[in-house]
Amino acid sequence: MRIALYGGSFNPPHRAHALVAEWVVQSGAADEVWLVPVYQHALDGQQGKQLAPFTDRLAWCAAMAASLSVPVRVSDVESRLPVPSYSIDTLDHLAKTHPAHGFRLVVGADILDQTDQWKRWDQIEVKYAPLVVGRAGYPAPEGVPVFPAVSSTEVRVRLAAGDPVDDLVVPAVLAALQKGHPWRP
């Protein structure tokens, strides 16, 4: 099976994450998407954001995955690997433990200017054929779909202010967030 590995903070997952996951399968780029919330960022402290507890982010991803019309699975693999989490290590681990599958890495065009900071990006390109998706406001390769510029930061800011986020997250994630989240005012 062709698996698209879609990693990220998912702090929390938003509508653009859902749209990307659906597009990856609907476009034929992969048979299934595996959402992999980062356990601890390799670039932790450089992006100035606090991650919600891993178990919360897993639950939010599971809620989103269950609401989508395409096969999407959530993996906690990075909680079992050495920290910090590096995409190449996660991909190599999954390729070794799931040899019947072929993996591709889903990345947003917004990270393309940061790949020089990634561990063994050159090997990711060769072994895992990154699937680049566009993000509004960032240059994207020709022919790449561009998805709305929704951000988890905006979701967190609105939640902290007590403002609605139903236009930023899918209903299943909204319901999960309403059960409790670290940004409640």
N, C-alpha and C positions, 0 to 999 in steps of 0.2 A: 504494500500500500504506500502511496505517496503522502507523506505527512508534512504539513507546513507548521514549523515550530514558531509560535508567536509569543515571544517573551516580552516582559515589561514589568513596570511597577504595579500597574492596575490598581492605582491608589486614589480613587476607585476606577474600575473599568467604566468607559463612557460609550455613547452612541457610535463614535467613530471606530472604536475597537470592534464593536459589533458589526458595523458595516464592512470593515476590512476582513474579518473572519468569514462573513458570508460571501464576499466577493472572491476570496481566495478559492473557495470550493466551487462556487457558481461559474467562475471563469475557466475552470478546469486545471488550474495551476497545481492543485492538490486534491486528494480524496477526502482528507480530514485535516482539521486544524487542532493542534494541541496548544492550549494556553498555558504558559509557564510563568507564573508570578515569580519575580526575583526574590530570593530569600534575603540576600544582603547585596546591595549594589557594589559592583567593582569600583565605581566612581563615587562611592558614598562620601558625603560631606562636600563634594564639589558642586552639587546641584542645589544645595540649600533647601532640601525638602525632607520632612520627617515621614517615614513610611508607617502606615497603619500596621497593626499586628498581622503577621503572615497568615494566620488562620482566618482573619477577617477578609483579607484580600483573596484567599482561596475560595471562601464562601461566596464572595461577590462575583468572582469569575464563574463559579458553578451556576449561580443564579442566571447570569447572562447566557452562558452556554446552553442551559436548558431551554431558554426562550428563543433560541435561533432555529432557523429552518434548515440548517446544514449540520453535518456531523462535526461537533466541537467537543473536545475532551479537555479536562483540566488536570494538570500534572503538578504534583508537589516535589518533583525530582530535585529541585535545587535545595530543598531542606535537608536532603540526604548527601549532598556533595560538599566538598570543602568550601569554606567561605574565604574571601568574597567569591561571588558567582561570576564566572566568565562564560560567555556564550559558546566558545569553542569547546570548553570542557563539558558543558551540558550536552552539546550536540554529539561529541565523541562518545560520551557515556550512553546516550540513547541509541546511537548507531550500533554500539557494541552489544547492548542489552536487548535490542530489537532488530536483529540482522535482516529480518524479512522486509523491513520498511526502508524506504529511501526518505531522507530528510532534506528539507529546504528551510532556510531561515527567513522569516518575514521581518523586514526592517522598514522604517519610515524614512522618507527622503530627508527629514529633518536631522537625521543622525549621520548622513553621508559625509559631512565635513568633520566628523569626530572619529572616523574609523582608524585614524592613525593612533588613537589612544586605546583601541581595542586589542586585546591579546590575540595574536595570530590571525588578524583579519584576512591576510592573504590566503591562509588555509581555509578559512570559512568560505571565501569566494570560490576556491577550487573544489572543495569537498561538498559544500552545502548550498551552492547556487542561490545566493540571496534573492529573495523576491521583494523588490522595492515597491512600496506604495507611496503615492504622493500625499502631501499634507499641505493644505492651503497656506500660503505665505512662505513656502520654501520651494526652491528650484527642484524640479523633478526630472528624471530622464524622460526622453521623448516616448510617448505612447503609454506612459504610466498613469493609471487612474489617480485623480486627486480627491482626497477625502476631506470633509469639513475640519476646520481647525478648532476642534473641541479639545479641551485639556482637562486632565484630572485636577490640576491646580485650580481652574475655574470652578469645578464642582466643589472642591474643598472650601474655597473662599465663600461661595454661596451658602454652603451648609453651615459654616461658622457664623455667617450673618443671619441665618434663619430664613434665607431666601429660597424659593423653589428651584429644583434642579430637574424637574420632569422633562424639560426639553433637552437635557444633556445626557441623561442615562436612560437605559431601557427600563420599562416598568418593573421587571423582576429585580433589577439592581436597586431601583428606588425603594421597593418594598424591603429589601434586605438592609438598606441604609437606614430606613426608618426604625428598624428594630434596635438600632444603636450604632453609633459611629463616634470616632474620636474627635470629630469637629463640631459636636453639638454645643451650641452656645450656653 
